[in-house]
Amino acid sequence: MRGGALCKRSCDNVHRNSDCRKALPRPTGRQLSTAHGIRGNSVHPGSIETGSATSVRRDESDVARACNARTLAAIPLGARGEPRDVAHGVLFLASDESKYVTGAELVLDGGCTAV
């Protein structure tokens, strides 16, 4: 069988490093699509509202409040993403709706890397 999609998720602290972020999807997307018809893309989530982020937000200590304020101030859209935001991006890349997308880096970070 020929065709399909490969999605790679990078960790939060790595996606800000442009060289590291670009190391996988472009050459992999080219190689896999040429040889096997597989689309290779990567997903780079920023600060996502997960269990650990929620526990930090609920912590009433001054350190936790300062950390949360710094995190939110660094996000141009002003809020953490939700797990479904990442899921929708992965779903798009894995679907036929993105059949002409390969070697792409889908950054889901509320605009952090755009500034």
C-alpha positions as CSV (number, residue, x, y, z in Angstrom):
1,M,0.0,0.0,0.0
2,R,1.3,3.5,-0.9
3,G,0.5,6.8,0.8
4,G,-0.3,8.0,4.2
5,A,0.9,10.5,6.8
6,L,3.6,10.7,9.4
7,C,3.2,13.3,12.1
8,K,5.9,14.1,14.7
9,R,5.3,16.0,17.9
10,S,8.2,17.9,19.3
11,C,8.5,18.8,23.0
12,D,7.8,22.4,24.1
13,N,11.4,23.3,25.0
14,V,12.7,22.0,21.6
15,H,10.2,23.7,19.3
16,R,11.7,27.1,19.9
17,N,15.1,26.0,18.5
18,S,14.6,26.6,14.8
19,D,17.4,24.3,13.6
20,C,16.2,21.4,15.7
21,R,12.5,22.0,14.7
22,K,13.4,21.9,11.0
23,A,15.6,18.8,11.2
24,L,12.9,16.2,10.8
25,P,9.9,17.4,8.7
26,R,11.6,18.8,5.6
27,P,14.1,16.1,4.6
28,T,11.9,13.3,6.0
29,G,8.8,14.7,4.2
30,R,10.8,14.8,0.9
31,Q,12.3,11.3,1.3
32,L,9.1,9.6,2.4
33,S,6.9,11.2,-0.2
34,T,9.3,10.5,-3.0
35,A,9.9,6.9,-2.0
36,H,6.6,5.8,-0.5
37,G,4.0,8.5,-1.0
38,I,3.9,9.2,2.7
39,R,3.6,12.8,3.9
40,G,6.0,13.8,6.7
41,N,5.0,16.7,8.9
42,S,5.7,17.8,12.5
43,V,3.5,19.4,15.2
44,H,5.1,21.8,17.7
45,P,2.7,22.7,20.6
46,G,3.5,25.6,22.9
47,S,2.1,26.0,26.4
48,I,-0.9,23.7,26.5
49,E,-3.5,23.5,29.4
50,T,-2.6,20.0,30.7
51,G,-2.8,18.5,34.1
52,S,0.6,19.9,35.1
53,A,-0.2,23.4,33.8
54,T,-3.5,23.3,35.7
55,S,-1.8,22.2,39.0
56,V,0.7,25.1,38.6
57,R,-2.2,27.6,38.0
58,R,-4.0,26.3,41.1
59,D,-0.9,26.6,43.3
60,E,-1.4,29.8,45.3
61,S,2.3,30.4,46.0
62,D,4.0,33.6,44.8
63,V,6.4,31.5,42.7
64,A,3.6,29.7,40.9
65,R,1.7,32.9,40.3
66,A,4.8,34.6,38.9
67,C,5.5,31.6,36.7
68,N,1.9,31.6,35.4
69,A,1.9,35.4,34.8
70,R,5.2,35.1,32.8
71,T,4.0,32.3,30.7
72,L,0.7,34.0,29.8
73,A,2.5,37.3,29.1
74,A,4.8,35.5,26.6
75,I,1.8,34.2,24.6
76,P,0.5,36.8,22.2
77,L,-3.0,35.3,22.2
78,G,-3.0,35.6,26.0
79,A,-3.9,32.1,26.9
80,R,-2.6,28.5,26.9
81,G,-3.8,26.2,24.2
82,E,-6.1,23.3,24.9
83,P,-5.3,19.7,24.2
84,R,-8.0,19.7,21.5
85,D,-6.1,22.5,19.7
86,V,-3.2,20.1,19.2
87,A,-5.6,17.2,18.4
88,H,-7.2,19.3,15.7
89,G,-3.8,20.1,14.1
90,V,-2.8,16.5,14.1
91,L,-6.2,15.4,12.8
92,F,-5.8,17.9,9.9
93,L,-2.3,16.7,9.1
94,A,-3.4,13.0,9.2
95,S,-6.5,13.6,7.1
96,D,-7.0,13.8,3.4
97,E,-7.6,17.5,3.8
98,S,-3.9,17.9,3.9
99,K,-3.1,15.6,1.1
100,Y,-0.8,18.2,-0.5
101,V,1.1,19.1,2.7
102,T,4.4,17.5,3.4
103,G,7.6,18.7,5.1
104,A,5.5,21.2,7.1
105,E,6.0,22.4,10.7
106,L,2.6,23.1,12.3
107,V,3.4,25.4,15.3
108,L,0.5,25.6,17.7
109,D,1.9,28.1,20.3
110,G,-0.5,31.1,20.4
111,G,2.0,33.2,18.4
112,C,5.0,32.8,20.6
113,T,7.4,32.0,17.8
114,A,5.9,34.5,15.5
115,V,7.2,37.5,17.5
